[in-house]
Amino acid sequence: MKRIITYGTFDLLHYGHINLLKRAKEQGDYLIVALSSDEFNWDEKQKKCYFSYDKRKQLLESIRFVDLVIPENNWEQKEQDIVEYHIDTFVMGDDWRGKFDFIRERTSADVLYLPRTPEISTTQIKRDLKL
């Protein structure tokens, strides 16, 4: 079984998120989504989410491409998650290209950056709605 992991906030879930999750799942058999906790979003990313962690987790768990949702509590946990969950491929959107190449060198996981859906983003939705 080939295991895939991706990370994100997934606030105001939209079709761009679904596209990314679908393409991530196509890379293997089992997709784990590490969902940024509310504390991590606020303390480390200076992001305020519209939906709480529990609500965002509930939404992700209802998507057929997602097999497991775990919390992301800090930037450093990625390598530990890869070992703990026996990950084969680490997947992120291509706006992160190059930022996680070190994972290839420090773990047994491959790193793949998938193209984002260009016309949609949570940031743009929030701007448009003035949230």
A tleap script that builds the chain and sets N, CA, C and O, in Angstrom:
source leaprc.protein.ff14SB
mol = sequence {
  NMET LYS ARG ILE ILE THR TYR GLY THR PHE
  ASP LEU LEU HIE TYR GLY HIE ILE ASN LEU
  LEU LYS ARG ALA LYS GLU GLN GLY ASP TYR
  LEU ILE VAL ALA LEU SER SER ASP GLU PHE
  ASN TRP ASP GLU LYS GLN LYS LYS CYS TYR
  PHE SER TYR ASP LYS ARG LYS GLN LEU LEU
  GLU SER ILE ARG PHE VAL ASP LEU VAL ILE
  PRO GLU ASN ASN TRP GLU GLN LYS GLU GLN
  ASP ILE VAL GLU TYR HIE ILE ASP THR PHE
  VAL MET GLY ASP ASP TRP ARG GLY LYS PHE
  ASP PHE ILE ARG GLU ARG THR SER ALA ASP
  VAL LEU TYR LEU PRO ARG THR PRO GLU ILE
  SER THR THR GLN ILE LYS ARG ASP LEU LYS
  CLEU
}
set mol.1.N position { 0.848 -1.178 0.000 }
set mol.1.CA position { 0.000 0.000 0.000 }
set mol.1.C position { 0.894 1.242 0.000 }
set mol.1.O position { 1.790 1.377 0.833 }
set mol.2.N position { 0.637 2.132 -0.936 }
set mol.2.CA position { 1.400 3.377 -1.041 }
set mol.2.C position { 0.668 4.477 -0.275 }
set mol.2.O position { -0.500 4.766 -0.537 }
set mol.3.N position { 1.385 5.090 0.686 }
set mol.3.CA position { 0.790 6.106 1.561 }
set mol.3.C position { 1.263 7.507 1.173 }
set mol.3.O position { 2.443 7.744 0.915 }
set mol.4.N position { 0.301 8.416 1.142 }
set mol.4.CA position { 0.534 9.809 0.743 }
set mol.4.C position { 0.155 10.698 1.918 }
set mol.4.O position { -0.778 10.388 2.659 }
set mol.5.N position { 0.881 11.812 2.092 }
set mol.5.CA position { 0.499 12.797 3.096 }
set mol.5.C position { 0.560 14.195 2.489 }
set mol.5.O position { 1.426 14.493 1.666 }
set mol.6.N position { -0.357 15.029 2.900 }
set mol.6.CA position { -0.340 16.438 2.530 }
set mol.6.C position { -0.724 17.254 3.755 }
set mol.6.O position { -1.297 16.729 4.709 }
set mol.7.N position { -0.405 18.528 3.719 }
set mol.7.CA position { -0.620 19.429 4.854 }
set mol.7.C position { -1.362 20.662 4.387 }
set mol.7.O position { -1.222 21.088 3.240 }
set mol.8.N position { -2.162 21.242 5.290 }
set mol.8.CA position { -2.820 22.489 4.945 }
set mol.8.C position { -3.829 22.923 5.983 }
set mol.8.O position { -4.115 22.214 6.948 }
set mol.9.N position { -4.364 24.121 5.753 }
set mol.9.CA position { -5.367 24.708 6.634 }
set mol.9.C position { -6.767 24.331 6.177 }
set mol.9.O position { -7.633 24.062 7.010 }
set mol.10.N position { -7.002 24.308 4.893 }
set mol.10.CA position { -8.276 23.901 4.299 }
set mol.10.C position { -9.467 24.649 4.915 }
set mol.10.O position { -10.488 24.050 5.256 }
set mol.11.N position { -9.309 25.964 5.047 }
set mol.11.CA position { -10.402 26.798 5.537 }
set mol.11.C position { -11.219 27.252 4.337 }
set mol.11.O position { -10.674 27.430 3.248 }
set mol.12.N position { -12.505 27.441 4.522 }
set mol.12.CA position { -13.412 27.776 3.415 }
set mol.12.C position { -13.175 26.815 2.259 }
set mol.12.O position { -12.831 27.223 1.150 }
set mol.13.N position { -13.366 25.535 2.540 }
set mol.13.CA position { -13.117 24.460 1.582 }
set mol.13.C position { -13.751 24.780 0.232 }
set mol.13.O position { -14.924 25.146 0.170 }
set mol.14.N position { -12.975 24.644 -0.858 }
set mol.14.CA position { -13.458 24.963 -2.196 }
set mol.14.C position { -12.938 23.941 -3.207 }
set mol.14.O position { -12.181 23.035 -2.859 }
set mol.15.N position { -13.353 24.100 -4.456 }
set mol.15.CA position { -13.025 23.095 -5.468 }
set mol.15.C position { -11.523 23.003 -5.737 }
set mol.15.O position { -11.056 21.960 -6.196 }
set mol.16.N position { -10.768 24.038 -5.473 }
set mol.16.CA position { -9.309 23.950 -5.602 }
set mol.16.C position { -8.736 22.957 -4.602 }
set mol.16.O position { -7.844 22.175 -4.932 }
set mol.17.N position { -9.254 22.990 -3.373 }
set mol.17.CA position { -8.844 22.017 -2.366 }
set mol.17.C position { -9.200 20.598 -2.813 }
set mol.17.O position { -8.392 19.676 -2.698 }
set mol.18.N position { -10.413 20.440 -3.319 }
set mol.18.CA position { -10.863 19.120 -3.767 }
set mol.18.C position { -9.966 18.611 -4.901 }
set mol.18.O position { -9.577 17.443 -4.908 }
set mol.19.N position { -9.641 19.475 -5.844 }
set mol.19.CA position { -8.735 19.092 -6.943 }
set mol.19.C position { -7.395 18.609 -6.404 }
set mol.19.O position { -6.876 17.585 -6.848 }
set mol.20.N position { -6.838 19.341 -5.452 }
set mol.20.CA position { -5.546 18.972 -4.882 }
set mol.20.C position { -5.643 17.628 -4.159 }
set mol.20.O position { -4.774 16.773 -4.327 }
set mol.21.N position { -6.675 17.438 -3.369 }
set mol.21.CA position { -6.837 16.183 -2.636 }
set mol.21.C position { -7.049 14.998 -3.585 }
set mol.21.O position { -6.521 13.910 -3.356 }
set mol.22.N position { -7.815 15.216 -4.635 }
set mol.22.CA position { -8.047 14.155 -5.628 }
set mol.22.C position { -6.729 13.753 -6.301 }
set mol.22.O position { -6.425 12.568 -6.433 }
set mol.23.N position { -5.955 14.757 -6.722 }
set mol.23.CA position { -4.683 14.465 -7.389 }
set mol.23.C position { -3.669 13.860 -6.430 }
set mol.23.O position { -2.853 13.031 -6.833 }
set mol.24.N position { -3.713 14.264 -5.165 }
set mol.24.CA position { -2.828 13.664 -4.164 }
set mol.24.C position { -3.174 12.186 -3.986 }
set mol.24.O position { -2.285 11.335 -3.952 }
set mol.25.N position { -4.456 11.890 -3.874 }
set mol.25.CA position { -4.900 10.495 -3.695 }
set mol.25.C position { -4.520 9.640 -4.905 }
set mol.25.O position { -4.244 8.450 -4.750 }
set mol.26.N position { -4.500 10.216 -6.091 }
set mol.26.CA position { -4.120 9.477 -7.302 }
set mol.26.C position { -2.666 9.006 -7.260 }
set mol.26.O position { -2.269 8.152 -8.052 }
set mol.27.N position { -1.877 9.555 -6.347 }
set mol.27.CA position { -0.462 9.180 -6.237 }
set mol.27.C position { -0.264 7.894 -5.438 }
set mol.27.O position { 0.839 7.349 -5.401 }
set mol.28.N position { -1.327 7.409 -4.801 }
set mol.28.CA position { -1.184 6.211 -3.980 }
set mol.28.C position { -2.521 5.617 -3.581 }
set mol.28.O position { -3.542 5.828 -4.235 }
set mol.29.N position { -2.484 4.864 -2.482 }
set mol.29.CA position { -3.660 4.119 -2.029 }
set mol.29.C position { -4.331 4.716 -0.800 }
set mol.29.O position { -5.521 4.496 -0.575 }
set mol.30.N position { -3.580 5.468 -0.006 }
set mol.30.CA position { -4.064 5.934 1.287 }
set mol.30.C position { -3.597 7.367 1.482 }
set mol.30.O position { -2.395 7.634 1.482 }
set mol.31.N position { -4.546 8.298 1.651 }
set mol.31.CA position { -4.207 9.716 1.779 }
set mol.31.C position { -4.454 10.199 3.203 }
set mol.31.O position { -5.562 10.105 3.731 }
set mol.32.N position { -3.394 10.716 3.804 }
set mol.32.CA position { -3.471 11.341 5.115 }
set mol.32.C position { -3.375 12.854 4.916 }
set mol.32.O position { -2.493 13.342 4.210 }
set mol.33.N position { -4.285 13.579 5.543 }
set mol.33.CA position { -4.243 15.037 5.510 }
set mol.33.C position { -3.884 15.514 6.910 }
set mol.33.O position { -4.603 15.243 7.871 }
set mol.34.N position { -2.760 16.231 7.020 }
set mol.34.CA position { -2.377 16.853 8.283 }
set mol.34.C position { -2.976 18.259 8.262 }
set mol.34.O position { -2.540 19.124 7.503 }
set mol.35.N position { -3.966 18.464 9.095 }
set mol.35.CA position { -4.747 19.691 9.120 }
set mol.35.C position { -4.210 20.631 10.196 }
set mol.35.O position { -4.114 20.260 11.365 }
set mol.36.N position { -3.864 21.836 9.793 }
set mol.36.CA position { -3.315 22.815 10.726 }
set mol.36.C position { -4.304 23.114 11.844 }
set mol.36.O position { -5.465 23.438 11.593 }
set mol.37.N position { -3.829 23.000 13.079 }
set mol.37.CA position { -4.675 23.303 14.234 }
set mol.37.C position { -4.942 24.804 14.301 }
set mol.37.O position { -4.227 25.600 13.690 }
set mol.38.N position { -5.959 25.175 15.035 }
set mol.38.CA position { -6.270 26.598 15.206 }
set mol.38.C position { -5.102 27.337 15.846 }
set mol.38.O position { -4.770 28.452 15.444 }
set mol.39.N position { -4.480 26.711 16.846 }
set mol.39.CA position { -3.356 27.336 17.545 }
set mol.39.C position { -2.160 27.521 16.613 }
set mol.39.O position { -1.526 28.576 16.612 }
set mol.40.N position { -1.858 26.504 15.829 }
set mol.40.CA position { -0.746 26.592 14.886 }
set mol.40.C position { -1.006 27.679 13.851 }
set mol.40.O position { -0.112 28.460 13.526 }
set mol.41.N position { -2.236 27.725 13.334 }
set mol.41.CA position { -2.576 28.767 12.352 }
set mol.41.C position { -2.380 30.158 12.934 }
set mol.41.O position { -1.830 31.038 12.271 }
set mol.42.N position { -2.823 30.361 14.158 }
set mol.42.CA position { -2.752 31.693 14.747 }
set mol.42.C position { -1.335 32.027 15.223 }
set mol.42.O position { -0.803 33.090 14.905 }
set mol.43.N position { -0.727 31.107 15.991 }
set mol.43.CA position { 0.573 31.389 16.606 }
set mol.43.C position { 1.721 31.420 15.609 }
set mol.43.O position { 2.621 32.251 15.731 }
set mol.44.N position { 1.703 30.527 14.627 }
set mol.44.CA position { 2.836 30.399 13.705 }
set mol.44.C position { 2.595 31.027 12.332 }
set mol.44.O position { 3.523 31.560 11.723 }
set mol.45.N position { 1.379 30.968 11.852 }
set mol.45.CA position { 1.078 31.457 10.504 }
set mol.45.C position { 0.377 32.812 10.511 }
set mol.45.O position { 0.221 33.438 9.463 }
set mol.46.N position { -0.042 33.263 11.685 }
set mol.46.CA position { -0.812 34.497 11.829 }
set mol.46.C position { -2.055 34.484 10.927 }
set mol.46.O position { -2.400 35.485 10.300 }
set mol.47.N position { -2.704 33.335 10.885 }
set mol.47.CA position { -3.938 33.145 10.117 }
set mol.47.C position { -5.095 32.923 11.065 }
set mol.47.O position { -5.006 32.114 11.989 }
set mol.48.N position { -6.166 33.631 10.839 }
set mol.48.CA position { -7.395 33.374 11.585 }
set mol.48.C position { -8.338 32.615 10.657 }
set mol.48.O position { -8.657 33.078 9.562 }
set mol.49.N position { -8.770 31.465 11.104 }
set mol.49.CA position { -9.660 30.643 10.287 }
set mol.49.C position { -11.108 31.028 10.516 }
set mol.49.O position { -11.501 31.429 11.611 }
set mol.50.N position { -11.888 30.897 9.464 }
set mol.50.CA position { -13.323 31.101 9.576 }
set mol.50.C position { -13.953 29.931 10.323 }
set mol.50.O position { -14.774 30.124 11.220 }
set mol.51.N position { -13.556 28.702 9.939 }
set mol.51.CA position { -14.057 27.497 10.584 }
set mol.51.C position { -13.035 26.971 11.581 }
set mol.51.O position { -11.829 27.072 11.354 }
set mol.52.N position { -13.517 26.410 12.685 }
set mol.52.CA position { -12.639 25.817 13.698 }
set mol.52.C position { -11.977 24.552 13.143 }
set mol.52.O position { -12.390 24.007 12.119 }
set mol.53.N position { -10.946 24.110 13.845 }
set mol.53.CA position { -10.277 22.867 13.478 }
set mol.53.C position { -11.282 21.723 13.371 }
set mol.53.O position { -11.270 20.978 12.391 }
set mol.54.N position { -12.149 21.580 14.371 }
set mol.54.CA position { -13.100 20.465 14.373 }
set mol.54.C position { -14.023 20.494 13.159 }
set mol.54.O position { -14.314 19.448 12.579 }
set mol.55.N position { -14.483 21.678 12.771 }
set mol.55.CA position { -15.364 21.799 11.602 }
set mol.55.C position { -14.587 21.509 10.315 }
set mol.55.O position { -15.096 20.824 9.428 }
set mol.56.N position { -13.356 22.025 10.207 }
set mol.56.CA position { -12.538 21.760 9.014 }
set mol.56.C position { -12.210 20.277 8.913 }
set mol.56.O position { -12.196 19.713 7.818 }
set mol.57.N position { -11.947 19.644 10.057 }
set mol.57.CA position { -11.674 18.194 10.080 }
set mol.57.C position { -12.903 17.418 9.620 }
set mol.57.O position { -12.791 16.480 8.831 }
set mol.58.N position { -14.071 17.808 10.111 }
set mol.58.CA position { -15.323 17.148 9.719 }
set mol.58.C position { -15.527 17.247 8.201 }
set mol.58.O position { -15.905 16.267 7.559 }
set mol.59.N position { -15.281 18.407 7.642 }
set mol.59.CA position { -15.423 18.578 6.193 }
set mol.59.C position { -14.456 17.675 5.436 }
set mol.59.O position { -14.847 16.997 4.485 }
set mol.60.N position { -13.188 17.668 5.860 }
set mol.60.CA position { -12.196 16.835 5.171 }
set mol.60.C position { -12.530 15.350 5.278 }
set mol.60.O position { -12.367 14.608 4.310 }
set mol.61.N position { -12.991 14.917 6.434 }
set mol.61.CA position { -13.317 13.503 6.619 }
set mol.61.C position { -14.489 13.059 5.749 }
set mol.61.O position { -14.670 11.863 5.519 }
set mol.62.N position { -15.277 13.999 5.268 }
set mol.62.CA position { -16.412 13.640 4.417 }
set mol.62.C position { -16.024 13.509 2.943 }
set mol.62.O position { -16.851 13.121 2.117 }
set mol.63.N position { -14.786 13.828 2.613 }
set mol.63.CA position { -14.320 13.760 1.223 }
set mol.63.C position { -13.803 12.354 0.937 }
set mol.63.O position { -12.975 11.828 1.681 }
set mol.64.N position { -14.286 11.761 -0.125 }
set mol.64.CA position { -13.963 10.352 -0.402 }
set mol.64.C position { -12.488 10.090 -0.673 }
set mol.64.O position { -12.035 8.953 -0.538 }
set mol.65.N position { -11.734 11.107 -1.051 }
set mol.65.CA position { -10.313 10.916 -1.337 }
set mol.65.C position { -9.474 10.851 -0.063 }
set mol.65.O position { -8.344 10.364 -0.096 }
set mol.66.N position { -10.002 11.327 1.044 }
set mol.66.CA position { -9.265 11.446 2.305 }
set mol.66.C position { -9.527 10.221 3.182 }
set mol.66.O position { -10.674 9.883 3.474 }
set mol.67.N position { -8.439 9.565 3.594 }
set mol.67.CA position { -8.571 8.373 4.429 }
set mol.67.C position { -8.392 8.663 5.914 }
set mol.67.O position { -8.995 7.993 6.752 }
set mol.68.N position { -7.572 9.655 6.247 }
set mol.68.CA position { -7.302 9.964 7.648 }
set mol.68.C position { -6.927 11.437 7.761 }
set mol.68.O position { -6.193 11.962 6.924 }
set mol.69.N position { -7.435 12.104 8.802 }
set mol.69.CA position { -7.068 13.489 9.099 }
set mol.69.C position { -6.385 13.499 10.455 }
set mol.69.O position { -6.921 12.987 11.437 }
set mol.70.N position { -5.187 14.091 10.499 }
set mol.70.CA position { -4.428 14.229 11.740 }
set mol.70.C position { -4.147 15.712 11.967 }
set mol.70.O position { -4.183 16.491 11.015 }
set mol.71.N position { -3.868 16.120 13.208 }
set mol.71.CA position { -3.560 17.532 13.438 }
set mol.71.C position { -2.119 17.884 13.056 }
set mol.71.O position { -1.194 17.098 13.258 }
set mol.72.N position { -1.960 19.073 12.505 }
set mol.72.CA position { -0.628 19.649 12.306 }
set mol.72.C position { -0.478 20.718 13.383 }
set mol.72.O position { -1.212 21.706 13.397 }
set mol.73.N position { 0.479 20.509 14.283 }
set mol.73.CA position { 0.661 21.403 15.416 }
set mol.73.C position { 1.898 22.282 15.331 }
set mol.73.O position { 2.022 23.262 16.065 }
set mol.74.N position { 2.822 21.928 14.426 }
set mol.74.CA position { 4.041 22.729 14.263 }
set mol.74.C position { 4.710 22.395 12.940 }
set mol.74.O position { 4.420 21.371 12.322 }
set mol.75.N position { 5.611 23.276 12.514 }
set mol.75.CA position { 6.311 23.092 11.233 }
set mol.75.C position { 7.201 21.851 11.254 }
set mol.75.O position { 7.390 21.203 10.224 }
set mol.76.N position { 7.743 21.523 12.414 }
set mol.76.CA position { 8.769 20.485 12.513 }
set mol.76.C position { 8.239 19.056 12.495 }
set mol.76.O position { 9.039 18.126 12.384 }
set mol.77.N position { 6.942 18.837 12.596 }
set mol.77.CA position { 6.428 17.476 12.764 }
set mol.77.C position { 6.433 16.646 11.481 }
set mol.77.O position { 6.188 15.440 11.533 }
set mol.78.N position { 6.700 17.252 10.359 }
set mol.78.CA position { 6.578 16.542 9.076 }
set mol.78.C position { 7.433 15.282 9.000 }
set mol.78.O position { 6.952 14.222 8.601 }
set mol.79.N position { 8.699 15.402 9.385 }
set mol.79.CA position { 9.578 14.230 9.320 }
set mol.79.C position { 9.087 13.119 10.250 }
set mol.79.O position { 9.122 11.945 9.883 }
set mol.80.N position { 8.636 13.480 11.435 }
set mol.80.CA position { 8.110 12.497 12.383 }
set mol.80.C position { 6.858 11.821 11.819 }
set mol.80.O position { 6.704 10.605 11.934 }
set mol.81.N position { 5.964 12.606 11.211 }
set mol.81.CA position { 4.749 12.037 10.606 }
set mol.81.C position { 5.102 11.036 9.514 }
set mol.81.O position { 4.483 9.977 9.413 }
set mol.82.N position { 6.086 11.367 8.708 }
set mol.82.CA position { 6.483 10.483 7.601 }
set mol.82.C position { 6.934 9.124 8.132 }
set mol.82.O position { 6.595 8.085 7.567 }
set mol.83.N position { 7.697 9.140 9.217 }
set mol.83.CA position { 8.156 7.882 9.822 }
set mol.83.C position { 6.990 7.158 10.488 }
set mol.83.O position { 6.777 5.968 10.254 }
set mol.84.N position { 6.233 7.880 11.320 }
set mol.84.CA position { 5.147 7.270 12.095 }
set mol.84.C position { 4.072 6.639 11.218 }
set mol.84.O position { 3.543 5.577 11.546 }
set mol.85.N position { 3.746 7.302 10.091 }
set mol.85.CA position { 2.660 6.816 9.233 }
set mol.85.C position { 3.165 6.071 7.994 }
set mol.85.O position { 2.377 5.747 7.105 }
set mol.86.N position { 4.476 5.796 7.927 }
set mol.86.CA position { 5.073 5.023 6.829 }
set mol.86.C position { 4.730 5.637 5.466 }
set mol.86.O position { 4.222 4.960 4.572 }
set mol.87.N position { 5.014 6.913 5.334 }
set mol.87.CA position { 4.653 7.680 4.146 }
set mol.87.C position { 5.623 7.412 3.000 }
set mol.87.O position { 6.838 7.370 3.193 }
set mol.88.N position { 5.066 7.230 1.807 }
set mol.88.CA position { 5.862 7.059 0.595 }
set mol.88.C position { 6.054 8.375 -0.151 }
set mol.88.O position { 7.128 8.632 -0.695 }
set mol.89.N position { 5.013 9.209 -0.177 }
set mol.89.CA position { 5.075 10.460 -0.936 }
set mol.89.C position { 4.471 11.602 -0.139 }
set mol.89.O position { 3.358 11.504 0.379 }
set mol.90.N position { 5.227 12.685 -0.053 }
set mol.90.CA position { 4.820 13.930 0.595 }
set mol.90.C position { 4.366 14.865 -0.521 }
set mol.90.O position { 5.136 15.160 -1.435 }
set mol.91.N position { 3.116 15.332 -0.450 }
set mol.91.CA position { 2.529 16.138 -1.521 }
set mol.91.C position { 2.135 17.513 -0.994 }
set mol.91.O position { 1.542 17.636 0.078 }
set mol.92.N position { 2.477 18.551 -1.770 }
set mol.92.CA position { 2.058 19.921 -1.456 }
set mol.92.C position { 1.717 20.630 -2.763 }
set mol.92.O position { 2.093 20.184 -3.847 }
set mol.93.N position { 0.998 21.739 -2.637 }
set mol.93.CA position { 0.728 22.578 -3.802 }
set mol.93.C position { 2.011 23.217 -4.297 }
set mol.93.O position { 2.946 23.429 -3.523 }
set mol.94.N position { 2.058 23.524 -5.587 }
set mol.94.CA position { 3.299 24.030 -6.173 }
set mol.94.C position { 3.666 25.446 -5.728 }
set mol.94.O position { 4.739 25.936 -6.082 }
set mol.95.N position { 2.805 26.112 -4.965 }
set mol.95.CA position { 3.199 27.394 -4.391 }
set mol.95.C position { 4.252 27.188 -3.289 }
set mol.95.O position { 4.872 28.151 -2.839 }
set mol.96.N position { 4.450 25.948 -2.861 }
set mol.96.CA position { 5.473 25.596 -1.878 }
set mol.96.C position { 6.716 24.989 -2.534 }
set mol.96.O position { 7.607 24.506 -1.837 }
set mol.97.N position { 6.781 25.011 -3.859 }
set mol.97.CA position { 7.879 24.356 -4.591 }
set mol.97.C position { 9.244 24.695 -3.992 }
set mol.97.O position { 9.590 25.860 -3.792 }
set mol.98.N position { 10.000 23.643 -3.715 }
set mol.98.CA position { 11.356 23.784 -3.195 }
set mol.98.C position { 11.453 23.893 -1.682 }
set mol.98.O position { 12.514 23.636 -1.114 }
set mol.99.N position { 10.374 24.267 -1.025 }
set mol.99.CA position { 10.418 24.517 0.424 }
set mol.99.C position { 10.566 23.230 1.250 }
set mol.99.O position { 11.026 23.274 2.391 }
set mol.100.N position { 10.181 22.102 0.680 }
set mol.100.CA position { 10.232 20.856 1.431 }
set mol.100.C position { 11.135 19.809 0.760 }
set mol.100.O position { 11.011 18.615 1.035 }
set mol.101.N position { 12.023 20.246 -0.100 }
set mol.101.CA position { 12.945 19.314 -0.760 }
set mol.101.C position { 13.816 18.564 0.241 }
set mol.101.O position { 14.248 17.443 -0.032 }
set mol.102.N position { 14.082 19.180 1.411 }
set mol.102.CA position { 14.909 18.541 2.441 }
set mol.102.C position { 14.307 17.210 2.902 }
set mol.102.O position { 15.033 16.341 3.384 }
set mol.103.N position { 13.003 17.045 2.760 }
set mol.103.CA position { 12.346 15.807 3.192 }
set mol.103.C position { 12.870 14.612 2.412 }
set mol.103.O position { 13.028 13.523 2.965 }
set mol.104.N position { 13.140 14.816 1.131 }
set mol.104.CA position { 13.701 13.764 0.282 }
set mol.104.C position { 15.031 13.267 0.848 }
set mol.104.O position { 15.318 12.070 0.832 }
set mol.105.N position { 15.834 14.206 1.347 }
set mol.105.CA position { 17.172 13.872 1.849 }
set mol.105.C position { 17.144 13.251 3.241 }
set mol.105.O position { 18.010 12.442 3.574 }
set mol.106.N position { 16.156 13.622 4.060 }
set mol.106.CA position { 16.131 13.203 5.464 }
set mol.106.C position { 15.221 12.004 5.744 }
set mol.106.O position { 15.282 11.423 6.828 }
set mol.107.N position { 14.382 11.631 4.779 }
set mol.107.CA position { 13.448 10.522 4.980 }
set mol.107.C position { 13.463 9.633 3.734 }
set mol.107.O position { 14.191 9.886 2.774 }
set mol.108.N position { 12.658 8.612 3.777 }
set mol.108.CA position { 12.538 7.725 2.610 }
set mol.108.C position { 11.426 8.180 1.669 }
set mol.108.O position { 11.177 7.530 0.653 }
set mol.109.N position { 10.756 9.281 1.989 }
set mol.109.CA position { 9.612 9.738 1.190 }
set mol.109.C position { 10.053 10.566 -0.011 }
set mol.109.O position { 11.032 11.310 0.043 }
set mol.110.N position { 9.304 10.415 -1.086 }
set mol.110.CA position { 9.472 11.280 -2.242 }
set mol.110.C position { 8.688 12.569 -1.972 }
set mol.110.O position { 7.776 12.581 -1.146 }
set mol.111.N position { 9.042 13.640 -2.662 }
set mol.111.CA position { 8.348 14.921 -2.519 }
set mol.111.C position { 7.774 15.309 -3.868 }
set mol.111.O position { 8.473 15.299 -4.881 }
set mol.112.N position { 6.495 15.651 -3.871 }
set mol.112.CA position { 5.813 16.011 -5.113 }
set mol.112.C position { 5.042 17.305 -4.892 }
set mol.112.O position { 4.283 17.433 -3.931 }
set mol.113.N position { 5.244 18.263 -5.795 }
set mol.113.CA position { 4.507 19.527 -5.754 }
set mol.113.C position { 3.495 19.511 -6.899 }
set mol.113.O position { 3.866 19.449 -8.071 }
set mol.114.N position { 2.228 19.566 -6.544 }
set mol.114.CA position { 1.164 19.520 -7.546 }
set mol.114.C position { 0.693 20.929 -7.898 }
set mol.114.O position { 0.654 21.804 -7.032 }
set mol.115.N position { 0.335 21.154 -9.168 }
set mol.115.CA position { -0.182 22.475 -9.563 }
set mol.115.C position { -1.467 22.802 -8.811 }
set mol.115.O position { -2.337 21.952 -8.621 }
set mol.116.N position { -1.556 24.045 -8.397 }
set mol.116.CA position { -2.783 24.513 -7.756 }
set mol.116.C position { -3.803 24.855 -8.832 }
set mol.116.O position { -3.456 25.034 -10.000 }
set mol.117.N position { -5.061 24.942 -8.428 }
set mol.117.CA position { -6.109 25.399 -9.346 }
set mol.117.C position { -5.979 26.914 -9.406 }
set mol.117.O position { -6.253 27.589 -8.414 }
set mol.118.N position { -5.569 27.466 -10.540 }
set mol.118.CA position { -5.117 28.865 -10.582 }
set mol.118.C position { -6.170 29.929 -10.280 }
set mol.118.O position { -5.826 30.992 -9.764 }
set mol.119.N position { -7.411 29.678 -10.580 }
set mol.119.CA position { -8.406 30.747 -10.468 }
set mol.119.C position { -9.091 30.820 -9.111 }
set mol.119.O position { -10.006 31.623 -8.927 }
set mol.120.N position { -8.661 29.984 -8.143 }
set mol.120.CA position { -9.352 29.962 -6.842 }
set mol.120.C position { -8.331 29.873 -5.710 }
set mol.120.O position { -7.334 29.157 -5.804 }
set mol.121.N position { -8.601 30.613 -4.646 }
set mol.121.CA position { -7.804 30.504 -3.424 }
set mol.121.C position { -8.635 31.014 -2.258 }
set mol.121.O position { -9.504 31.871 -2.421 }
set mol.122.N position { -8.354 30.476 -1.085 }
set mol.122.CA position { -9.063 30.935 0.113 }
set mol.122.C position { -8.783 32.406 0.365 }
set mol.122.O position { -9.678 33.159 0.749 }
set mol.123.N position { -7.546 32.811 0.149 }
set mol.123.CA position { -7.172 34.219 0.344 }
set mol.123.C position { -8.021 35.120 -0.547 }
set mol.123.O position { -8.505 36.161 -0.102 }
set mol.124.N position { -8.200 34.723 -1.795 }
set mol.124.CA position { -9.007 35.537 -2.717 }
set mol.124.C position { -10.479 35.554 -2.303 }
set mol.124.O position { -11.141 36.589 -2.383 }
set mol.125.N position { -10.980 34.408 -1.865 }
set mol.125.CA position { -12.364 34.359 -1.398 }
set mol.125.C position { -12.550 35.317 -0.221 }
set mol.125.O position { -13.521 36.073 -0.182 }
set mol.126.N position { -11.628 35.286 0.733 }
set mol.126.CA position { -11.726 36.185 1.897 }
set mol.126.C position { -11.650 37.647 1.467 }
set mol.126.O position { -12.375 38.490 1.995 }
set mol.127.N position { -10.771 37.949 0.509 }
set mol.127.CA position { -10.693 39.332 0.002 }
set mol.127.C position { -12.005 39.743 -0.650 }
set mol.127.O position { -12.522 40.830 -0.387 }
set mol.128.N position { -12.543 38.875 -1.498 }
set mol.128.CA position { -13.782 39.172 -2.198 }
set mol.128.C position { -14.955 39.385 -1.229 }
set mol.128.O position { -15.818 40.234 -1.453 }
set mol.129.N position { -14.963 38.596 -0.157 }
set mol.129.CA position { -16.038 38.701 0.832 }
set mol.129.C position { -15.703 39.710 1.945 }
set mol.129.O position { -16.521 39.994 2.820 }
set mol.130.N position { -14.466 40.241 1.879 }
set mol.130.CA position { -13.976 41.191 2.883 }
set mol.130.C position { -14.034 40.625 4.291 }
set mol.130.O position { -14.485 41.278 5.232 }
set mol.131.N position { -13.550 39.355 4.408 }
set mol.131.CA position { -13.513 38.678 5.719 }
set mol.131.C position { -12.199 38.964 6.423 }
set mol.131.O position { -11.977 38.485 7.535 }
savepdb mol mol.pdb
quit
